[in-house]
Amino acid sequence: MKNYSIAKSRRLRSTPYTSRIEKQGVTAYTVYNHMLLPAAFGSIEESYHHLKKDVQVWDVAAERQVEISGKDSAKLVQLMTCRDLSKSKVGRCYYCPIIDDNGNLINDPVILKLAEDKWWISIADSDVIFFAKGLATGNKFDVKILEPKVDIMAIQGPKSFDLMEKVFSKTITELKFFGFNYFDYKGTKHLIARSGWSKQGGFEVYVENTASGQDLYDHLFDVGKEFNVKPGCPNLMERIESGLLSYGNDFDNNDNPFECGFEKYVNLDSDVVFLGKEKLKKS
Amino acid sequence: MKNYSIAKSRRLRSTPYTSRIEKQGVTAYTVYNHMLLPAAFGSIEESYHHLKKDVQVWDVAAERQVEISGKDSAKLVQLMTCRDLSKSKVGRCYYCPIIDDNGNLINDPVILKLAEDKWWISIADSDVIFFAKGLATGNKFDVKILEPKVDIMAIQGPKSFDLMEKVFSKTITELKFFGFNYFDYKGTKHLIARSGWSKQGGFEVYVENTASGQDLYDHLFDVGKEFNVKPGCPNLMERIESGLLSYGNDFDNNDNPFECGFEKYVNLDSDVVFLGKEKLKKS
C-alpha cells in the first residue's frame, strides 16, 4: 500500500510529547479528537511482540477529557449513558456507552468520577463536549462543561508494573483495575489510573502539570532500560486480538449498544433516566 | 520538515473520490470531520499558481452536512447561530457562526436552506450534529437530524465558469454567489452552489447520487483539458492570502465571533432567539 503524508496544521493539535516521539522515531500518525495520535514506530509486528513481552510508553494525549462539574453534573452524565451510575464511586473508572435519543452510539468513553459533582469523560474520537453542551443548555442544567488541559501518557505491557513501582513505589501496584488515585512525582501529584487501551496491563497518567509530565516521560525511559522500555502506541494487532472495539472503526452513530455486544453496560431495568432508554427497550 | 505517514483506518473515512485522487497523484492528506481531505498534489506553490490561473476539481467530501428537517427545524437552526436567518430564502447559502451558550464558536458552516423546514449545515471540522442532537433533545424539538450521504466536489479557479458551462450549459453561470439550484447531468439532478473554499470563484456540487457524481468527476477531467483542469485541494497559501479563516486553525471553542472579525454575522439587535446572545452583548 502506498504511503501518504499527513499534512500537519494547528487544527491537528500536537501534544506535549510530540517533539519527544518524533526524536524517538515515530513513523505514522492518525488523527483522534482533532489531535495527533502516533500510529507506528516502524514495524507494527515488532511493536506488537514487544508490547506483549516488555513495557511501552504511549503518547495518548488524544484521549481528551470532557470535564463536567456542578450541581446537575451527575444528572447530565447519567442522561448521556445507558450504564447505571447511581452506585458509582469516587476514584473509579467506568466504561460507558454514550447514546443519543435514538439509542445509537455517540462515543464509548471511560468515565472517571473525581467527586460527587465532578466527572471526566475520557473520550473516543467524537466531540462529546458539544453533545453535553447542547443537552445542558436545552435542559437548563446547572453545570460547567470544558475540555481541561489533560494529556494522558500510558504505560502498557507486562513490565509496566515493575517500571511504575520503580518510579512511584510499591503502593501503585495495589491500584485495582479501573481504579485511580493521586501519586507524587518529584513534588507534583498526578492522577494515575490502572487502565489503558491494551489487554497487556498497565497505567494511564492523566497529566495536568505539563512540565512535570514531560519530565516523567523522560524519567520513565531513563529508569526503564532494565525493562526494555520503548515508545509505542495503541497497536492494531493487539487491539483486535484482545477484542477492544473502536468508535468510528468498528461501530458508529448508526449502531446501538446491543449491536456492539455492550449488553452488560446497558441497564434498562434500572430507575435511572437516560436518553434512548425506551428506544433500546424496543430494539 | 520530516514527513510522517498517515495511518489509514476505517475511522478516517475515505470518500467516493479517494481512489481517483490517488491515481491522480495526491501526496498528502489531512483529516476533517473524521474523513480524508487531500492536502497536496506535489508542490503547494505550483498548485497555488494553477488555481489562480486555470481550474481545479477538489474532493471536499469531508465538508459534511448536518441535515435538520421537521416542524421545529428553523427554530433549532436559528438557536445555534448568531446570524439572523428570519429573512433567509430557499435556494441560498448563508455563512453562519455556530456558537454555544457562552457565546463561543463551535463551527463556522455555510447553511443551505433547502426548504422552509429543511436545512443542510455544511460544516467545518467539528461534530455539530451532536450539538444539534443535544439541543433538540433538551428542548424537545420536533426535528429529524442526520448526516446525509452527500459528498461535495468543488470546481474552483477562474476557468471553472467555462468548464461548468461546457457541462451544464449557460444557465449555470447565471447562479449568483452563494445561490444554489439543481442541474441535470445525464438524467441525474445535482444540487450545485456557487461557492467554495477559495476566492478564485467556482462551484460546489453536493453529490447525493454517488455513481453519477463519480461519472461527473471523470467527465470534468475529460472535457476540461482545454482549460488545463487539474486535481487540487483547499490551498493553504491561497486561503490565507484571501483571508479565509479556518475553525481549529485560526479560532476555536475558546473564541467568540467578535474576536474573529465576524461582526457582520452577529445580529444582536434582531428579535431572533439564539444561544449566547446575552453573553455576546456584554463582550
Contacts between the chains, C-beta under 8 A, distances in Angstrom:
chain1	res1	chain2	res2	distance
A	1	B	8	7.8
A	2	B	22	7.1
A	3	B	5	4.6
A	4	B	5	6.7
A	4	B	6	5.4
A	4	B	8	7.9
A	4	B	22	8.0
A	4	B	26	6.8
A	4	B	27	6.7
A	4	B	28	6.1
A	4	B	29	5.3
A	5	B	3	4.6
A	5	B	4	6.7
A	5	B	5	6.6
A	5	B	6	6.8
A	5	B	27	6.2
A	5	B	28	4.1
A	5	B	29	7.5
A	5	B	40	7.5
A	6	B	4	5.4
A	6	B	5	6.8
A	6	B	6	4.1
A	6	B	28	6.8
A	6	B	29	6.4
A	6	B	30	7.0
A	6	B	31	8.0
A	7	B	28	4.4
A	7	B	29	6.6
A	7	B	30	4.6
A	7	B	39	3.3
A	7	B	40	6.2
A	8	B	1	7.8
A	8	B	4	7.9
A	9	B	30	6.4
A	9	B	236	7.8
A	9	B	248	8.0
A	9	B	249	5.8
A	10	B	248	7.1
A	10	B	249	4.8
A	10	B	250	7.9
A	11	B	30	7.6
A	11	B	125	6.2
A	11	B	246	6.6
A	11	B	247	7.6
A	11	B	248	3.3
A	11	B	249	4.6
A	12	B	30	6.6
A	12	B	31	6.8
A	22	B	2	7.1
A	22	B	4	8.0
A	26	B	4	6.8
A	27	B	4	6.7
A	27	B	5	6.2
A	28	B	4	6.2
A	28	B	5	4.1
A	28	B	6	6.8
A	28	B	7	4.4
A	29	B	4	5.3
A	29	B	5	7.5
A	29	B	6	6.5
A	29	B	7	6.6
A	30	B	6	7.1
A	30	B	7	4.6
A	30	B	9	6.4
A	30	B	11	7.6
A	30	B	12	6.6
A	30	B	31	7.9
A	31	B	6	8.0
A	31	B	12	6.8
A	31	B	30	7.8
A	31	B	31	3.9
A	34	B	125	6.8
A	34	B	126	7.7
A	34	B	248	6.0
A	39	B	7	3.3
A	40	B	5	7.5
A	40	B	7	6.2
A	100	B	130	7.7
A	100	B	133	5.2
A	100	B	137	7.4
A	101	B	133	7.2
A	101	B	137	4.8
A	106	B	130	5.9
A	106	B	133	7.9
A	125	B	11	6.3
A	125	B	34	6.8
A	126	B	34	7.7
A	126	B	127	5.4
A	126	B	130	6.8
A	127	B	126	5.4
A	127	B	127	3.7
A	127	B	130	5.9
A	127	B	131	7.8
A	128	B	130	7.1
A	129	B	253	7.7
A	130	B	100	7.7
A	130	B	106	5.9
A	130	B	126	6.8
A	130	B	127	5.9
A	130	B	128	7.1
A	130	B	130	5.1
A	130	B	131	3.8
A	130	B	134	7.0
A	131	B	127	7.8
A	131	B	130	3.8
A	131	B	131	6.8
A	131	B	133	6.5
A	131	B	134	4.6
A	132	B	134	6.8
A	133	B	100	5.2
A	133	B	101	7.2
A	133	B	106	7.9
A	133	B	131	6.4
A	133	B	134	6.6
A	134	B	130	7.0
A	134	B	131	4.6
A	134	B	132	6.9
A	134	B	133	6.6
A	134	B	134	2.3
A	134	B	135	4.0
A	134	B	136	7.7
A	134	B	137	7.6
A	134	B	138	6.4
A	135	B	134	4.0
A	135	B	135	7.8
A	135	B	137	6.3
A	135	B	138	5.0
A	136	B	134	7.7
A	136	B	138	7.4
A	137	B	100	7.4
A	137	B	101	4.7
A	137	B	134	7.6
A	137	B	135	6.3
A	137	B	138	6.4
A	137	B	275	6.2
A	138	B	134	6.4
A	138	B	135	5.0
A	138	B	136	7.4
A	138	B	137	6.4
A	138	B	138	1.7
A	138	B	139	4.3
A	139	B	138	4.3
A	147	B	253	7.7
A	236	B	9	7.8
A	246	B	11	6.6
A	247	B	11	7.6
A	248	B	9	8.0
A	248	B	10	7.1
A	248	B	11	3.3
A	248	B	34	6.0
A	249	B	9	5.7
A	249	B	10	4.8
A	249	B	11	4.5
A	250	B	10	7.9
A	253	B	129	7.7
A	253	B	147	7.7
A	275	B	137	6.2
